[in-house]
């Protein structure tokens, strides 16, 4: 299961949500996700940030976001 929440500043979210044993996807006002057939694609003008197991991963627009 993945939690999705609204985040304006990724650095602030990092302080609040790490460590996380459930993947958390942080989206800014200028980013989003496109989901089709188990494929998640980062869309928009800013990157998508994923927090999971003490790891912060950043996915630029038009990249595939792996969801475990």
Backbone bond lengths (Angstrom), bond angles and torsions (degrees), N, CA, C in turn:
res aa  C-N    CA-C-N  psi(-1)  N-CA   C-N-CA  omega(-1)  CA-C   N-CA-C  phi
1 X - - - 1.450 - - 1.529 108.91 -
2 X 1.309 117.03 141.00 1.457 122.90 179.90 1.516 109.47 -122.30
3 X 1.343 116.63 131.07 1.459 121.19 175.38 1.512 108.49 -87.90
4 X 1.312 117.20 139.49 1.459 121.72 176.16 1.520 107.04 -119.53
5 X 1.337 117.78 127.72 1.449 121.56 179.21 1.515 109.34 -139.37
6 X 1.316 116.00 163.03 1.457 122.07 -178.44 1.519 108.34 -88.77
7 X 1.326 117.28 131.50 1.462 120.77 -177.13 1.513 109.30 -138.97
8 X 1.309 117.28 123.81 1.458 121.55 179.28 1.524 110.60 -84.49
9 X 1.323 117.23 -39.22 1.459 121.11 -176.53 1.527 109.41 -128.18
10 X 1.334 117.48 113.17 1.465 121.83 -175.58 1.524 111.62 -59.40
11 X 1.325 119.40 -38.33 1.462 122.06 -178.23 1.526 110.27 -60.53
12 X 1.317 118.40 -43.35 1.457 121.64 178.56 1.511 111.82 -64.10
13 X 1.307 117.22 -38.62 1.463 121.45 178.52 1.519 110.25 -66.33
14 X 1.321 116.69 -37.10 1.462 120.59 179.88 1.533 109.95 -58.65
15 X 1.313 117.49 -42.65 1.456 120.94 -179.12 1.521 111.78 -66.82
16 X 1.319 117.39 -33.46 1.455 120.70 -177.35 1.522 114.06 -81.52
17 X 1.324 118.63 -31.88 1.452 120.04 -166.48 1.525 115.93 -114.17
18 X 1.326 120.01 -4.32 1.458 119.86 177.46 1.517 109.19 -95.56
19 X 1.326 121.65 141.50 1.459 126.95 -3.87 1.528 111.40 -78.01
20 X 1.301 116.22 150.85 1.453 122.01 179.76 1.520 109.42 -131.41
21 X 1.302 116.17 129.79 1.459 120.45 178.54 1.520 111.30 -95.64
22 X 1.315 115.79 -4.64 1.461 122.27 173.65 1.524 106.29 -116.36
23 X 1.339 118.63 130.11 1.472 118.89 179.91 1.532 111.67 -58.02
24 X 1.326 115.96 135.92 1.462 121.89 177.01 1.520 107.82 -121.00
25 X 1.332 116.65 129.64 1.459 122.18 178.96 1.521 107.98 -105.07
26 X 1.339 116.26 122.81 1.466 121.39 179.23 1.521 108.84 -103.79
27 X 1.324 115.61 125.98 1.464 121.68 179.86 1.524 109.10 -119.82
28 X 1.323 116.30 136.12 1.463 119.53 173.52 1.526 108.60 -86.85
29 X 1.318 115.37 -179.54 1.464 119.90 177.55 1.526 112.03 -67.14
30 X 1.330 117.13 -19.12 1.464 121.51 -176.74 1.529 112.38 -111.14
31 X 1.336 117.48 19.82 1.468 120.17 177.55 1.512 109.34 -132.50
32 X 1.314 114.92 165.39 1.456 119.80 179.74 1.505 110.44 -164.64
33 X 1.336 115.59 -178.10 1.456 122.44 179.31 1.511 109.37 -128.68
34 X 1.318 115.67 142.94 1.455 122.63 172.69 1.518 105.73 -117.66
35 X 1.337 117.39 123.89 1.462 121.88 -176.40 1.516 109.13 -120.06
36 X 1.353 115.84 128.47 1.458 121.15 176.33 1.521 108.63 -153.67
37 X 1.324 116.50 125.26 1.465 122.75 176.18 1.522 112.65 50.49
38 X 1.317 118.28 54.15 1.469 124.26 177.44 1.522 114.16 64.62
39 X 1.318 118.53 16.90 1.465 122.47 175.44 1.529 107.27 -115.20
40 X 1.331 116.01 128.34 1.462 121.71 179.59 1.525 107.67 -113.23
41 X 1.323 116.35 124.92 1.459 122.36 -177.20 1.525 109.40 -118.13
42 X 1.350 116.58 130.79 1.458 121.20 175.44 1.530 108.49 -74.34
43 X 1.329 116.62 130.65 1.463 120.81 179.44 1.526 109.17 -130.49
44 X 1.308 115.85 164.41 1.457 120.89 177.41 1.518 111.72 110.18
45 X 1.337 115.28 -154.95 1.461 121.56 -175.04 1.524 113.45 -111.94
46 X 1.327 117.70 -10.14 1.464 121.96 179.69 1.525 109.56 -128.15
47 X 1.327 117.64 160.23 1.462 119.97 -176.81 1.529 112.95 -72.01
48 X 1.321 114.18 162.12 1.460 123.83 173.08 1.526 106.62 -99.66
49 X 1.330 117.04 135.40 1.464 121.63 -178.53 1.527 108.34 -112.15
50 X 1.338 116.16 132.28 1.467 121.43 178.14 1.524 108.57 -119.45
51 X 1.336 116.53 127.48 1.457 123.09 175.75 1.528 107.55 -107.08
52 X 1.332 117.43 128.78 1.462 120.34 178.31 1.520 109.58 -161.51
53 X 1.334 117.47 126.21 1.468 123.38 177.91 1.529 112.26 50.85
54 X 1.302 118.51 54.62 1.468 123.46 177.83 1.524 113.90 64.36
55 X 1.313 117.93 16.24 1.464 121.86 -178.68 1.523 108.91 -119.94
56 X 1.323 116.51 131.08 1.453 122.76 174.73 1.530 107.05 -105.33
57 X 1.327 117.00 123.19 1.465 121.46 177.87 1.520 108.38 -121.08
58 X 1.329 116.15 136.69 1.464 122.29 -178.59 1.516 108.96 -115.43
59 X 1.341 115.67 129.16 1.461 122.03 -178.63 1.530 108.90 -118.08
60 X 1.321 117.17 117.37 1.473 119.68 -179.96 1.529 110.75 -69.68
61 X 1.327 117.37 161.70 1.464 120.20 176.84 1.529 111.24 -53.48
62 X 1.310 115.76 145.84 1.472 125.77 180.00 1.523 113.27 74.53
63 X 1.336 118.56 12.75 1.459 119.75 176.25 1.522 109.97 -105.07
64 X 1.336 115.93 155.72 1.456 122.20 177.56 1.528 108.19 -79.02
65 X 1.325 116.77 133.49 1.460 122.54 179.10 1.529 107.61 -104.63
66 X 1.341 118.39 107.16 1.476 119.31 -179.76 1.528 110.39 -71.12
67 X 1.302 116.55 131.34 1.458 122.80 177.91 1.523 107.81 -115.22
68 X 1.326 116.01 120.48 1.465 121.23 -178.12 1.502 111.17 -90.86
